Amino acid sequence: MIAISGTKISITKGDCQPFTITFTGEDVPENGTKVLFTVKRSSSHPKPLIEKELSMQDAQVVIRIMNADTKELPFGRYEWDIRFPDYYGESEPYTPMEPAEFSVLKVIGNV
């Protein structure tokens, strides 16, 4: 199960789930632009717990959370964001959002 409310993402521990982020506005990245999706304990924590390098297509990026991404994480709240590692061609990242909540939820049954 995944639930997305605004920028808050909640996913049941160990679930596999894709979701799509659509970019709108005047400065939408072009097709093929590199996108980095990162989840950390907090924005100040140095080590990513989940990190996926993706590619922009038609103003969208599809993020696939796999079983292995969350099955070893303790239940609780983390933070995530999206960055464009080389958006302006100067090896300088661009972050189009503030860090947002990413929650790993408990499971009752074990399949």
C-alpha positions, -999 to +999 in steps of 0.1 A: +000+000+000+012+035-008-006+067+001+005+101-012-009+133+002+007+165-012+044+157-008+039+132+020+046+096+010+035+066+032+043+030+022+038-003+039+072-019+049+084-043+022+058-034-004+066-028-041+049+003-056+056+026-085+043+062-085+047+091-108+057+127-101+046+152-127+064+186-130+045+217-141+053+253-145+076+273-167+109+256-159+100+219-165+131+198-172+135+184-207+132+147-216+163+128-205+172+151-176+187+131-147+166+130-116+178+118-082+152+105-057+166+103-021+152+091+012+172+098+044+166+096+082+165+134+081+177+161+057+208+166+079+217+129+079+247+122+055+238+087+043+209+080+019+187+050+028+171+049-006+186+065-037+174+062-073+188+079-103+160+083-129+153+101-161+127+127-169+102+118-197+073+140-208+075+162-176+072+131-155+094+107-135+083+073-124+097+061-091+096+024-083+099+016-046+109-020-045+107-046-016+144-043-009+141-005-005+120-007+027+121-042+041+151-035+063+140+000+074+125+004+109+090+016+109+088+054+112+092+087+095+120+098+072+125+126+047+127+125+009+134+149-020+141+151-057+171+168-072+185+174-106+222+167-102+234+187-133+203+207-143+221+239-154+251+221-170+275+232-143+277+201-122+256+220-097+224+204-084+189+220-084+164+210-058+128+220-068+112+212-034+117+212+003+124+179+020+091+161+027+079+132+049+084+096+038+068+071+063+074+033+065+042+018+079+038-014+099+024-046+085+001-070+103+003-101+081+035-117+069+032-132+034 
